[in-house]
Amino acid sequence: MMRTTTRQTLYLTLAIAGLASTWYHNLHFMAASDGGGLLAFVQALDVNHATRSISWDITIAFLAFALWLPFEARRTGVRHWWLFLLLGGAIAFAFSFPLFLFFRERALARAA
């Protein structure tokens, strides 16, 4: 049985926080806008320079992750790497990236 490291625990904690914090606000947005859907959500990303800045920041970081992910997953032995892209797009990058780092750490510990 593999021991969970402090780093793994931190990554998993960040993944859970990323899931909870983003979806807390997503659900409140959907309730406030009568379930305005994806179009209303995307339109809200373009309200002012602050929302545009954060939107572009996350978009570019996610694209860099998407380019890096398949190579790093193969190098470290993390299987099903494409699931992390799906999770990032469908749920939250703040969830999928630390979750990938958690599985990456486990794969590295297995290989050691």
One Martini backbone bead per residue (centre of mass of N, CA, C, O) as a GRO file, in nm:
protein
  112
    1MET     BB    1   0.095   0.037   0.023
    2MET     BB    2   0.059   0.367  -0.037
    3ARG     BB    3   0.181   0.660   0.068
    4THR     BB    4   0.067   0.969   0.158
    5THR     BB    5   0.164   1.273   0.085
    6THR     BB    6   0.173   1.602   0.139
    7ARG     BB    7   0.154   1.684  -0.158
    8GLN     BB    8  -0.094   1.516  -0.225
    9THR     BB    9  -0.279   1.648  -0.017
   10LEU     BB   10  -0.259   1.933  -0.132
   11TYR     BB   11  -0.367   1.874  -0.417
   12LEU     BB   12  -0.638   1.755  -0.327
   13THR     BB   13  -0.733   2.004  -0.172
   14LEU     BB   14  -0.728   2.194  -0.418
   15ALA     BB   15  -0.931   2.038  -0.587
   16ILE     BB   16  -1.167   2.064  -0.390
   17ALA     BB   17  -1.161   2.374  -0.378
   18GLY     BB   18  -1.203   2.416  -0.684
   19LEU     BB   19  -1.477   2.281  -0.696
   20ALA     BB   20  -1.633   2.433  -0.471
   21SER     BB   21  -1.580   2.735  -0.550
   22THR     BB   22  -1.687   2.731  -0.842
   23TRP     BB   23  -1.972   2.587  -0.798
   24TYR     BB   24  -2.093   2.781  -0.606
   25HIS     BB   25  -2.099   3.018  -0.817
   26ASN     BB   26  -2.238   2.877  -1.051
   27LEU     BB   27  -2.505   2.816  -0.904
   28HIS     BB   28  -2.569   3.111  -0.834
   29PHE     BB   29  -2.579   3.212  -1.122
   30MET     BB   30  -2.803   3.025  -1.226
   31ALA     BB   31  -3.017   3.121  -1.018
   32ALA     BB   32  -3.005   3.435  -1.086
   33SER     BB   33  -3.042   3.369  -1.420
   34ASP     BB   34  -3.242   3.140  -1.469
   35GLY     BB   35  -3.044   2.944  -1.616
   36GLY     BB   36  -2.890   3.101  -1.864
   37GLY     BB   37  -2.645   2.950  -1.924
   38LEU     BB   38  -2.374   2.958  -2.125
   39LEU     BB   39  -2.421   3.232  -2.256
   40ALA     BB   40  -2.448   3.398  -1.995
   41PHE     BB   41  -2.173   3.324  -1.886
   42VAL     BB   42  -1.998   3.435  -2.118
   43GLN     BB   43  -2.107   3.726  -2.100
   44ALA     BB   44  -2.002   3.769  -1.799
   45LEU     BB   45  -1.689   3.764  -1.888
   46ASP     BB   46  -1.756   4.068  -2.049
   47VAL     BB   47  -1.806   4.318  -1.848
   48ASN     BB   48  -1.491   4.373  -1.784
   49HIS     BB   49  -1.157   4.396  -1.735
   50ALA     BB   50  -1.145   4.194  -1.501
   51THR     BB   51  -1.296   3.954  -1.635
   52ARG     BB   52  -1.113   3.940  -1.884
   53SER     BB   53  -0.847   3.888  -1.740
   54ILE     BB   54  -0.928   3.622  -1.601
   55SER     BB   55  -1.020   3.473  -1.853
   56TRP     BB   56  -0.746   3.483  -2.002
   57ASP     BB   57  -0.574   3.357  -1.785
   58ILE     BB   58  -0.721   3.080  -1.782
   59THR     BB   59  -0.709   3.013  -2.082
   60ILE     BB   60  -0.397   3.013  -2.115
   61ALA     BB   61  -0.337   2.809  -1.891
   62PHE     BB   62  -0.506   2.579  -2.016
   63LEU     BB   63  -0.351   2.561  -2.284
   64ALA     BB   64  -0.080   2.489  -2.158
   65PHE     BB   65  -0.182   2.234  -2.022
   66ALA     BB   66  -0.278   2.091  -2.286
   67LEU     BB   67   0.014   2.076  -2.406
   68TRP     BB   68   0.165   1.935  -2.156
   69LEU     BB   69   0.003   1.684  -2.059
   70PRO     BB   70   0.069   1.443  -2.254
   71PHE     BB   71   0.377   1.442  -2.197
   72GLU     BB   72   0.369   1.418  -1.885
   73ALA     BB   73   0.197   1.164  -1.867
   74ARG     BB   74   0.389   0.978  -2.019
   75ARG     BB   75   0.647   1.029  -1.848
   76THR     BB   76   0.485   0.943  -1.561
   77GLY     BB   77   0.223   0.739  -1.608
   78VAL     BB   78  -0.043   0.884  -1.674
   79ARG     BB   79  -0.355   0.796  -1.721
   80HIS     BB   80  -0.608   0.943  -1.885
   81TRP     BB   81  -0.537   1.253  -1.955
   82TRP     BB   82  -0.802   1.358  -2.105
   83LEU     BB   83  -0.983   1.388  -1.850
   84PHE     BB   84  -0.855   1.660  -1.752
   85LEU     BB   85  -0.967   1.825  -1.986
   86LEU     BB   86  -1.264   1.770  -1.941
   87LEU     BB   87  -1.274   1.876  -1.649
   88GLY     BB   88  -1.175   2.164  -1.717
   89GLY     BB   89  -1.415   2.232  -1.917
   90ALA     BB   90  -1.670   2.124  -1.737
   91ILE     BB   91  -1.576   2.234  -1.448
   92ALA     BB   92  -1.243   2.296  -1.367
   93PHE     BB   93  -0.921   2.398  -1.357
   94ALA     BB   94  -0.903   2.415  -1.037
   95PHE     BB   95  -0.944   2.096  -1.042
   96SER     BB   96  -0.773   1.944  -1.269
   97PHE     BB   97  -0.481   2.028  -1.207
   98PRO     BB   98  -0.446   1.922  -0.910
   99LEU     BB   99  -0.539   1.637  -0.983
  100PHE     BB  100  -0.308   1.572  -1.169
  101LEU     BB  101  -0.083   1.622  -0.959
  102PHE     BB  102  -0.168   1.393  -0.779
  103PHE     BB  103  -0.131   1.160  -0.991
  104ARG     BB  104   0.162   1.225  -1.054
  105GLU     BB  105   0.277   1.171  -0.771
  106ARG     BB  106   0.186   0.875  -0.760
  107ALA     BB  107   0.347   0.782  -1.010
  108LEU     BB  108   0.627   0.864  -0.903
  109ALA     BB  109   0.616   0.687  -0.646
  110ARG     BB  110   0.586   0.414  -0.795
  111ALA     BB  111   0.860   0.446  -0.964
  112ALA     BB  112   1.063   0.469  -0.704
   0.00000   0.00000   0.00000
